Amino acid sequence: MTTLAQEPYEPSGQPWPSKRPRGRPDGYATHDVTNQPPPPAPYDASDDTALLEGVRREGAGWAEDGLRRLGRRAGSAEAQDWGDLANRHEPVLRTHDRYGNRVDEVEYHASWHHLMRVAVGEGLAGAPWADERPGAHVARTAGGLVWGHTEAGHGCPTSMTYAAVPALRAQPELAKVYEPLLTSREYEPGLRTPTEKRGLLAGMGMTEKQGGSDVRTNTTAATPTAEPGVYTLRGHKWFTSAPMCDLFLVLAQAAPVRAEGGLSCFLVPRVLPDGSRNTFRIQRLKDKLGNRSNASSEPEFDGTVAWLVGPEGQGVKTIIEMVNCTRLDCVTASATLMRKTLVEAGHHVRHRSAFGAPLVDQPLMRNVLADLALESEAATALTLRLAGAADRAVRGDAGEAAFRRIATAVGKYWVTKRGPAFTAEALECLGGNGYVEESGMPRHYREAPLLSIWEGSGNVNALDVLRALGRSPAAAQALSEELALARGADARLDAAVARLEAGLGEACETGARRLVELMALTLQASLLVRHAPPAVADAFCATRLGGDWGHAFGTLPGTADLDGILARALPRQA
């Protein structure tokens, strides 16, 4: 007699036949698989002409060999699998151990640690601050543009670690202790006494439930102790990523016991110098749209020991240097996402045929790819220009510091805004194949909106540009001088710059986005006119500045040199 334990049943309740019907071929094959592309990996993620030219142009040509090596590793099947696994096996919060002790630890999949170990070892965290070679910060940004082809989430702790160093220097005594460890190339996970580790990671806690970007509404209170410079914190933070970092820069309201008081910046270690745990209670992890590999948390402080960084009441001024650095990394991550999805789309259309011809040879698909390629190259060129400005600014170039002040906010606004539409179009190149998780494209698509939100949403960055214009005449002058370098090279660019100059005199909050958009497009166009081939520069100026364009990607005019654009953009096939 047949039982449920012996024979599986269909929903109808009838058992499956115990024998395969006659005529069914071995392996149950009904057809041969054809007209499907091979796996994209392995490939060379650094095989990007615009990237390599920009690296040389911005003073980091010495890093090219290492960049090529990292590119081959990023595009390897192993590293691509790490990115997939780190997102499929998400971080898990453990508030208590088996005995009931509070531990507040987040456990990550092994693939996360593999990605982190390479990133830190390749100098993508704090290492450039300990590298005296001109172009060290450019080399790091270029490394992010390449290694980011694996996945985006683990770029958060490396970005914050990089950004923490200049802010921490506002308190030289603390910097002397922690900077050598923050600039280390050693990745050592786990919570231990910071000075006993070979390398440290840093995070930051700024926003709170009631204010978000309006950090001046923060309510976390900092009470001074008997020891100078040491406080205890009580309060909460609403969005603190990578909670397993060793140190955090945190904003809190210093109690008005001192003469100054007000919103101040503090260093909060997870483990105190005596080896005991600092109070850092993780209430929960965020259930985010994307960025799933990276834990983002809501911590609470209660008697949490913290060290003052910078003067009391100057918390925003102290931490703003950290924000400027992480904003550059948001631009970098968006440019990386554009390049990664362009590579995926290009790979697919090279190996997929429809209506009697390979997709890559069909005129309309070539228009789409070429349009995406223009956007990607413009984003890459601007990213590396911003990295070059950062590198020269930290070495004392006042003009580059002024340019960085305004251009980073401009780039953060525009490049990150372009990411979601770009990624959606690249996904569409794969059709239904791009809509399934196995392709990786849905993960990239979910990642894209994040970069416009973190480190200040679009409105925050647009308003920051207005503040820079109003408070820093040198910033506006630096922008003007940068655009003047391309004067006379393209009539459409000259006309756009004239519109921009007229608009600067009428800048207002209502029109901030429109003004910043024009700044970004003229900056990108000026870089392409000066440094890219005529096919790229002419098509960009004709469409983005000259108005000869539609409302979606793939609407380049008939005069565009699609062959010239694509020959430069698509990587060589493995």
C-alpha positions as CSV (number, residue, x, y, z in Angstrom):
1,M,0.0,0.0,0.0
2,T,1.4,3.4,-0.9
3,T,1.8,5.9,1.9
4,L,2.8,9.6,2.0
5,A,6.1,8.6,3.5
6,Q,6.8,6.3,0.6
7,E,5.7,8.3,-2.4
8,P,5.5,12.0,-3.0
9,Y,2.1,13.3,-4.0
10,E,0.9,16.0,-6.4
11,P,-1.5,18.6,-5.1
12,S,-4.3,16.5,-6.5
13,G,-3.4,13.8,-4.0
14,Q,-2.4,11.3,-6.7
15,P,1.1,9.8,-6.4
16,W,3.7,10.5,-9.0
17,P,4.3,7.5,-11.3
18,S,7.0,5.3,-9.9
19,K,8.6,4.9,-13.3
20,R,9.6,7.5,-15.9
21,P,7.2,7.4,-19.0
22,R,8.6,5.8,-22.1
23,G,10.1,8.1,-24.6
24,R,11.5,10.7,-22.2
25,P,15.2,11.2,-22.9
26,D,17.8,10.8,-20.2
27,G,18.3,13.9,-18.1
28,Y,14.8,15.2,-18.9
29,A,16.3,17.5,-21.6
30,T,13.7,19.0,-23.9
31,H,16.1,21.2,-25.8
32,D,19.6,22.5,-26.2
33,V,20.4,25.9,-24.6
34,T,21.4,28.4,-27.2
35,N,21.6,32.2,-27.6
36,Q,22.4,32.7,-24.0
37,P,25.6,34.7,-23.0
38,P,28.3,32.9,-21.1
39,P,29.0,34.0,-17.5
40,P,30.6,37.5,-17.6
41,A,33.4,36.5,-15.2
42,P,36.3,36.5,-15.4
43,Y,36.9,39.9,-16.8
44,D,39.2,42.8,-16.1
45,A,37.3,45.5,-14.2
46,S,40.1,48.0,-14.8
47,D,39.8,47.6,-18.6
48,D,38.4,51.1,-18.9
49,T,40.2,53.7,-21.0
50,A,38.5,56.7,-19.4
51,L,39.5,55.4,-15.9
52,L,43.2,54.8,-16.8
53,E,43.5,58.1,-18.6
54,G,42.0,60.0,-15.6
55,V,44.3,58.3,-13.2
56,R,47.3,59.4,-15.1
57,R,45.9,62.9,-15.6
58,E,45.3,63.4,-11.9
59,G,48.7,62.3,-10.8
60,A,48.4,58.7,-9.9
61,G,49.9,57.0,-13.0
62,W,52.4,55.2,-10.7
63,A,49.5,53.1,-9.3
64,E,48.4,51.8,-12.7
65,D,50.1,48.3,-12.4
66,G,48.4,47.7,-9.0
67,L,45.1,49.0,-10.4
68,R,45.3,46.5,-13.3
69,R,46.1,43.7,-10.9
70,L,43.1,44.7,-8.7
71,G,40.9,44.9,-11.7
72,R,41.6,41.3,-12.7
73,R,40.9,40.2,-9.2
74,A,37.7,42.2,-9.0
75,G,36.4,40.6,-12.2
76,S,37.4,37.1,-11.2
77,A,34.7,34.5,-10.6
78,E,35.8,34.1,-7.0
79,A,35.4,37.8,-6.2
80,Q,32.1,38.1,-8.0
81,D,30.8,35.2,-6.0
82,W,31.9,36.9,-2.8
83,G,29.8,39.9,-3.7
84,D,26.7,37.7,-4.4
85,L,27.1,35.6,-1.3
86,A,27.6,38.6,1.0
87,N,24.3,39.9,-0.1
88,R,22.4,36.6,0.0
89,H,23.6,35.8,3.5
90,E,22.9,39.1,5.3
91,P,24.3,40.3,8.6
92,V,22.7,38.9,11.8
93,L,22.4,40.9,15.0
94,R,23.2,39.0,18.3
95,T,22.2,41.2,21.2
96,H,23.1,38.6,23.9
97,D,25.3,35.5,24.1
98,R,24.1,32.1,25.2
99,Y,24.4,32.9,28.9
100,G,22.4,36.1,28.7
101,N,25.3,38.6,28.6
102,R,24.7,41.7,26.5
103,V,27.2,41.5,23.5
104,D,25.7,43.7,20.7
105,E,27.6,41.9,17.9
106,V,26.7,41.6,14.2
107,E,27.8,38.4,12.5
108,Y,28.7,38.6,8.8
109,H,29.1,35.9,6.1
110,A,32.7,34.8,5.4
111,S,32.4,36.5,2.0
112,W,32.1,39.9,3.6
113,H,35.4,39.4,5.4
114,H,37.1,38.3,2.2
115,L,35.9,41.5,0.5
116,M,37.0,43.6,3.4
117,R,40.4,42.0,3.7
118,V,41.2,42.8,0.0
119,A,39.7,46.3,0.3
120,V,41.8,47.3,3.3
121,G,44.9,45.5,2.1
122,E,44.7,47.4,-1.2
123,G,44.6,50.7,0.6
124,L,41.0,51.5,0.1
125,A,40.4,52.5,3.7
126,G,42.7,55.0,5.5
127,A,46.0,54.2,3.9
128,P,46.3,57.3,1.7
129,W,46.7,59.5,4.8
130,A,50.0,57.7,5.5
131,D,51.2,57.8,1.9
132,E,53.2,60.8,1.0
133,R,53.2,60.2,-2.7
134,P,51.3,62.8,-4.8
135,G,48.2,61.1,-6.1
136,A,47.7,58.7,-3.2
137,H,44.1,59.8,-2.7
138,V,43.5,59.5,-6.5
139,A,44.9,56.0,-6.5
140,R,42.5,55.1,-3.7
141,T,39.5,56.5,-5.6
142,A,40.6,54.6,-8.7
143,G,40.8,51.4,-6.6
144,G,37.3,52.0,-5.5
145,L,36.1,52.4,-9.1
146,V,37.6,49.0,-9.8
147,W,37.1,46.9,-6.7
148,G,33.5,48.2,-6.4
149,H,32.7,45.9,-9.3
150,T,32.4,43.2,-6.7
151,E,29.7,44.8,-4.5
152,A,28.9,48.1,-2.8
153,G,28.0,47.3,0.8
154,H,31.5,46.8,2.2
155,G,32.6,50.1,0.8
156,C,30.7,51.8,3.7
157,P,33.2,50.9,6.5
158,T,36.2,51.5,4.3
159,S,34.8,54.9,3.3
160,M,34.1,56.0,6.9
161,T,37.5,54.8,8.0
162,Y,39.1,56.9,5.3
163,A,37.0,59.9,6.2
164,A,37.5,59.7,9.9
165,V,41.3,60.5,9.8
166,P,41.1,64.2,8.9
167,A,38.3,64.8,11.4
168,L,40.2,63.0,14.2
169,R,43.2,65.3,13.5
170,A,41.2,68.0,15.2
171,Q,42.3,66.3,18.4
172,P,46.0,65.6,17.9
173,E,46.4,63.5,21.1
174,L,43.7,61.1,19.9
175,A,45.1,61.1,16.3
176,K,48.5,60.2,17.6
177,V,47.0,57.0,19.2
178,Y,44.5,55.9,16.5
179,E,45.7,57.3,13.2
180,P,48.5,54.7,12.6
181,L,45.8,52.0,13.1
182,L,43.2,53.6,10.9
183,T,45.7,54.0,8.1
184,S,46.9,50.4,8.4
185,R,46.4,47.9,5.6
186,E,45.6,45.1,8.0
187,Y,42.0,43.9,8.4
188,E,41.4,42.5,11.8
189,P,37.6,41.9,12.6
190,G,36.3,41.4,16.1
191,L,35.9,43.7,19.1
192,R,39.1,44.0,21.1
193,T,41.1,46.7,22.8
194,P,41.8,49.1,19.9
195,T,45.5,49.6,20.6
196,E,46.1,45.8,20.7
197,K,44.8,45.4,17.1
198,R,46.9,45.7,13.9
199,G,44.2,47.8,12.2
200,L,41.0,49.6,13.0
201,L,37.8,50.6,11.2
202,A,35.8,53.7,12.0
203,G,32.2,54.7,11.6
204,M,30.0,57.7,12.4
205,G,26.8,58.4,14.2
206,M,25.1,61.7,13.2
207,T,21.4,61.4,12.5
208,E,18.6,60.9,15.0
209,K,14.9,60.0,14.7
210,Q,13.6,63.5,15.1
211,G,15.9,65.3,12.7
212,G,17.7,63.2,10.1
213,S,19.9,65.6,8.2
214,D,19.0,68.4,10.5
215,V,21.6,67.3,13.0
216,R,21.3,70.5,15.1
217,T,18.1,69.0,16.5
218,N,20.1,66.1,18.0
219,T,19.1,65.3,21.6
220,T,21.9,62.9,22.6
221,A,23.5,64.5,25.7
222,A,27.2,64.6,26.5
223,T,28.1,65.1,30.2
224,P,31.7,66.0,31.1
225,T,33.5,63.8,33.6
226,A,36.2,64.7,36.1
227,E,38.8,63.7,33.5
228,P,39.4,66.6,31.0
229,G,38.1,65.8,27.5
230,V,36.2,62.7,28.6
231,Y,32.4,62.7,28.6
232,T,29.5,60.2,28.9
233,L,26.8,60.1,26.3
234,R,23.1,59.3,26.7
235,G,20.8,59.1,23.7
236,H,20.3,57.4,20.4
237,K,21.3,57.4,16.8
238,W,18.9,56.6,13.9
239,F,21.2,55.3,11.2
240,T,24.6,54.1,12.1
241,S,26.1,51.8,9.6
242,A,28.8,49.1,10.1
243,P,28.2,48.8,13.8
244,M,31.1,46.4,14.2
245,C,33.6,49.1,13.5
246,D,36.1,49.8,16.3
247,L,35.6,53.5,16.7
248,F,32.8,56.0,15.9
249,L,32.7,59.7,15.5
250,V,29.4,60.8,17.1
251,L,27.6,64.1,17.4
252,A,26.0,65.0,20.8
253,Q,25.0,68.1,22.7
254,A,27.6,69.0,25.3
255,A,25.9,69.9,28.5
256,P,26.3,73.7,29.3
257,V,28.6,73.0,32.2
258,R,31.6,74.2,30.1
259,A,31.7,77.7,28.8
260,E,30.9,76.7,25.2
261,G,28.5,73.7,25.2
262,G,26.4,72.9,22.2
263,L,26.6,70.3,19.4
264,S,30.0,68.7,19.6
265,C,32.0,65.8,18.0
266,F,33.1,62.8,20.1
267,L,35.1,59.7,19.6
268,V,33.3,56.6,20.9
269,P,35.2,53.3,20.9
270,R,33.3,50.0,21.1
271,V,36.0,48.6,23.5
272,L,37.5,50.9,26.1
273,P,41.3,51.2,26.7
274,D,41.0,48.8,29.7
275,G,39.5,46.1,27.5
276,S,35.9,46.4,28.8
277,R,33.0,46.9,26.5
278,N,31.6,50.4,26.1
279,T,27.9,50.8,26.2
280,F,26.7,50.6,22.6
281,R,23.3,48.9,22.6
282,I,22.2,47.9,19.1
283,Q,18.4,48.0,19.1
284,R,17.9,46.6,15.7
285,L,19.3,46.4,12.1
286,K,17.7,48.3,9.3
287,D,15.7,46.3,6.8
288,K,16.9,48.3,3.8
289,L,16.0,48.4,0.1
290,G,19.5,47.6,-1.0
291,N,23.0,47.6,0.5
292,R,22.0,44.3,2.2
293,S,25.5,43.0,2.9
294,N,26.2,46.1,5.1
295,A,24.6,46.2,8.6
296,S,23.0,49.6,9.4
297,S,21.9,49.9,13.0
298,E,20.1,52.0,15.7
299,P,22.4,52.2,18.7
300,E,21.6,53.7,22.1
301,F,24.1,55.2,24.5
302,D,23.7,55.1,28.2
303,G,26.8,56.1,30.2
304,T,28.8,55.6,27.0
305,V,32.3,56.9,27.4
306,A,33.4,59.4,24.7
307,W,36.4,61.7,24.0
308,L,35.8,65.2,22.7
309,V,37.2,65.8,19.2
310,G,37.6,69.5,18.4
311,P,36.2,72.3,20.4
312,E,32.9,72.1,22.2
313,G,30.0,73.5,20.1
314,Q,31.9,73.0,16.9
315,G,30.7,69.5,16.1
316,V,29.5,70.1,12.6
317,K,32.6,72.1,11.7
318,T,34.7,69.2,13.1
319,I,32.9,66.4,11.3
320,I,32.3,68.2,8.0
321,E,35.7,67.1,6.7
322,M,34.5,63.5,7.3
323,V,31.3,64.2,5.4
324,N,33.2,65.8,2.5
325,C,35.3,62.6,2.1
326,T,32.3,60.3,2.3
327,R,30.4,62.4,-0.3
328,L,33.3,61.9,-2.7
329,D,33.0,58.1,-2.1
330,C,29.2,58.3,-2.9
331,V,30.1,59.9,-6.2
332,T,32.7,57.1,-6.7
333,A,30.3,54.4,-5.9
334,S,27.7,55.8,-8.3
335,A,30.2,56.0,-11.1
336,T,31.3,52.5,-10.3
337,L,27.8,51.2,-10.4
338,M,27.3,52.9,-13.8
339,R,30.5,51.3,-15.2
340,K,29.6,47.9,-13.7
341,T,26.1,47.8,-15.2
342,L,27.4,49.1,-18.6
343,V,29.9,46.2,-18.6
344,E,27.1,43.7,-17.8
345,A,24.9,45.2,-20.5
346,G,27.7,45.2,-23.1
347,H,28.5,41.6,-22.3
348,H,25.0,40.5,-22.8
349,V,24.3,42.2,-26.1
350,R,27.6,40.9,-27.5
351,H,26.4,37.4,-27.0
352,R,22.7,37.6,-27.5
353,S,20.9,37.7,-30.9
354,A,17.4,38.8,-31.7
355,F,15.5,39.3,-35.0
356,G,18.3,37.8,-37.0
357,A,21.3,39.7,-35.7
358,P,23.5,40.1,-32.6
359,L,22.0,42.8,-30.4
360,V,25.3,44.7,-30.3
361,D,25.1,45.2,-34.1
362,Q,21.5,46.6,-34.0
363,P,21.4,50.4,-34.5
364,L,18.9,51.2,-31.7
365,M,20.7,49.0,-29.1
366,R,24.0,50.7,-30.1
367,N,22.4,54.1,-29.5
368,V,21.3,53.0,-26.0
369,L,24.8,51.6,-25.2
370,A,26.6,54.7,-26.5
371,D,24.3,57.0,-24.6
372,L,25.0,55.0,-21.4
373,A,28.7,55.1,-22.2
374,L,28.7,58.9,-22.4
375,E,27.1,59.1,-19.0
376,S,29.5,56.6,-17.5
377,E,32.6,58.4,-18.9
378,A,31.4,61.8,-17.7
379,A,30.8,60.4,-14.2
380,T,34.2,58.7,-14.1
381,A,36.0,61.9,-15.4
382,L,34.3,64.1,-12.8
383,T,35.0,61.5,-10.0
384,L,38.7,61.5,-10.7
385,R,38.8,65.3,-11.0
386,L,37.3,65.5,-7.5
387,A,39.8,63.0,-6.2
388,G,42.6,65.0,-7.7
389,A,41.3,68.1,-6.0
390,A,41.1,66.3,-2.7
391,D,44.6,65.0,-3.1
392,R,46.1,68.5,-3.9
393,A,43.9,70.2,-1.2
394,V,45.3,68.0,1.6
395,R,48.8,68.9,0.4
396,G,48.1,72.6,0.8
397,D,46.8,73.8,-2.6
398,A,44.3,76.5,-1.6
399,G,42.8,76.8,-5.0
400,E,42.1,73.1,-5.2
401,A,40.6,73.2,-1.7
402,A,38.2,75.9,-2.8
403,F,37.3,74.0,-6.0
404,R,36.8,70.8,-3.9
405,R,34.5,72.7,-1.5
406,I,31.9,73.4,-4.2
407,A,32.5,70.7,-6.8
408,T,32.2,67.8,-4.4
409,A,28.7,68.8,-3.4
410,V,27.9,69.4,-7.1
411,G,29.2,66.0,-8.1
412,K,27.4,64.3,-5.1
413,Y,24.1,65.9,-6.2
414,W,24.3,65.1,-9.9
415,V,26.2,61.8,-10.4
416,T,24.2,60.0,-7.7
417,K,21.0,61.4,-9.1
418,R,21.8,59.8,-12.5
419,G,22.5,56.4,-11.1
420,P,19.0,55.0,-10.7
421,A,17.9,55.9,-14.3
422,F,21.2,54.6,-15.7
423,T,21.0,51.3,-13.8
424,A,17.4,50.7,-14.9
425,E,18.3,51.3,-18.6
426,A,21.3,48.9,-18.3
427,L,19.1,46.3,-16.7
428,E,16.6,46.6,-19.5
429,C,19.4,45.8,-22.0
430,L,19.2,42.3,-20.6
431,G,15.5,42.1,-20.8
432,G,13.8,39.6,-18.6
433,N,17.2,38.0,-17.9
434,G,18.2,41.2,-16.1
435,Y,15.1,41.2,-13.9
436,V,16.0,37.9,-12.1
437,E,18.3,37.9,-9.0
438,E,20.7,35.5,-10.6
439,S,21.9,38.2,-13.0
440,G,23.0,40.5,-10.2
441,M,21.3,43.5,-11.9
442,P,18.4,43.7,-9.4
443,R,21.0,44.1,-6.6
444,H,22.7,46.9,-8.5
445,Y,19.3,48.6,-9.2
446,R,18.4,48.5,-5.5
447,E,21.8,50.0,-4.6
448,A,21.5,53.0,-6.9
449,P,19.1,55.2,-4.9
450,L,21.1,54.8,-1.7
451,L,24.0,56.9,-3.0
452,S,21.8,60.0,-3.5
453,I,20.4,59.7,0.0
454,W,23.5,59.0,2.2
455,E,25.7,61.9,3.2
456,G,22.9,64.4,2.4
457,S,20.0,63.9,0.0
458,G,19.7,65.9,-3.2
459,N,18.2,68.9,-1.5
460,V,20.8,69.0,1.2
461,N,23.7,69.0,-1.3
462,A,22.0,71.5,-3.6
463,L,21.6,73.9,-0.6
464,D,25.2,73.2,0.4
465,V,26.3,74.5,-3.0
466,L,24.3,77.7,-2.4
467,R,26.0,78.1,1.0
468,A,29.4,77.7,-0.6
469,L,28.5,80.3,-3.2
470,G,27.4,82.7,-0.5
471,R,30.1,82.1,2.1
472,S,33.1,81.4,0.0
473,P,33.8,83.7,-2.9
474,A,37.0,81.6,-3.5
475,A,34.8,78.5,-4.3
476,A,32.8,80.3,-7.0
477,Q,36.0,81.7,-8.4
478,A,37.6,78.3,-8.5
479,L,34.6,76.9,-10.4
480,S,34.8,79.7,-12.9
481,E,38.5,79.1,-13.4
482,E,38.0,75.4,-14.0
483,L,35.4,76.0,-16.6
484,A,37.5,78.7,-18.3
485,L,40.1,76.0,-19.1
486,A,37.8,74.8,-21.9
487,R,36.7,78.2,-23.2
488,G,36.5,78.3,-27.0
489,A,36.6,74.6,-27.5
490,D,32.9,74.0,-28.0
491,A,30.2,76.7,-28.7
492,R,27.5,74.8,-26.8
493,L,29.7,74.6,-23.7
494,D,30.5,78.3,-24.0
495,A,26.8,79.1,-24.2
496,A,26.0,76.9,-21.2
497,V,28.8,78.5,-19.1
498,A,27.3,81.9,-20.0
499,R,23.9,80.7,-18.8
500,L,25.5,79.4,-15.6
501,E,27.2,82.7,-14.9
502,A,24.0,84.6,-15.4
503,G,22.2,82.2,-13.1
504,L,24.8,82.6,-10.3
505,G,23.7,86.1,-9.8
506,E,20.1,85.1,-9.3
507,A,20.7,81.9,-7.2
508,C,17.9,81.1,-4.9
509,E,16.7,78.1,-2.9
510,T,13.7,77.3,-5.2
511,G,16.0,77.1,-8.3
512,A,18.9,75.4,-6.5
513,R,18.6,72.0,-8.2
514,R,18.4,73.6,-11.7
515,L,21.5,75.6,-11.0
516,V,23.5,72.7,-9.6
517,E,22.5,70.5,-12.5
518,L,23.9,73.1,-14.9
519,M,27.1,73.3,-12.9
520,A,27.6,69.6,-13.0
521,L,26.9,69.3,-16.8
522,T,29.3,72.1,-17.6
523,L,32.0,70.6,-15.4
524,Q,31.6,67.2,-17.0
525,A,31.5,68.7,-20.5
526,S,34.6,70.8,-19.8
527,L,36.5,67.7,-18.8
528,L,35.4,65.7,-21.8
529,V,36.1,68.6,-24.2
530,R,39.6,68.8,-22.9
531,H,40.5,65.2,-22.4
532,A,38.1,62.8,-24.3
533,P,38.1,62.0,-28.0
534,P,35.9,64.2,-30.3
535,A,33.3,61.5,-30.7
536,V,32.6,61.5,-26.9
537,A,32.9,65.2,-26.3
538,D,30.8,66.3,-29.3
539,A,28.0,63.8,-28.5
540,F,27.9,64.9,-24.8
541,C,27.8,68.6,-25.6
542,A,25.2,68.1,-28.3
543,T,22.8,66.2,-26.0
544,R,23.4,67.3,-22.4
545,L,24.0,71.0,-23.3
546,G,22.8,71.5,-26.8
547,G,19.3,70.1,-26.4
548,D,19.6,67.5,-29.2
549,W,18.4,64.7,-27.1
550,G,15.2,63.0,-25.9
551,H,14.0,62.2,-22.4
552,A,15.5,58.7,-22.1
553,F,18.8,57.0,-22.8
554,G,19.2,55.8,-26.4
555,T,18.1,59.1,-28.0
556,L,21.4,60.3,-29.3
557,P,21.2,62.3,-32.6
558,G,22.0,60.7,-36.0
559,T,25.2,62.7,-36.1
560,A,26.7,60.9,-33.0
561,D,29.7,58.7,-33.7
562,L,28.3,55.5,-32.1
563,D,31.2,53.4,-33.3
564,G,33.8,55.7,-31.9
565,I,32.0,56.0,-28.5
566,L,31.5,52.2,-28.1
567,A,35.0,51.3,-29.3
568,R,36.3,53.3,-26.4
569,A,33.8,52.3,-23.8
570,L,33.3,48.5,-24.0
571,P,36.0,46.4,-22.4
572,R,37.8,43.7,-24.4
573,Q,36.2,40.3,-24.3
574,A,37.9,37.8,-22.1
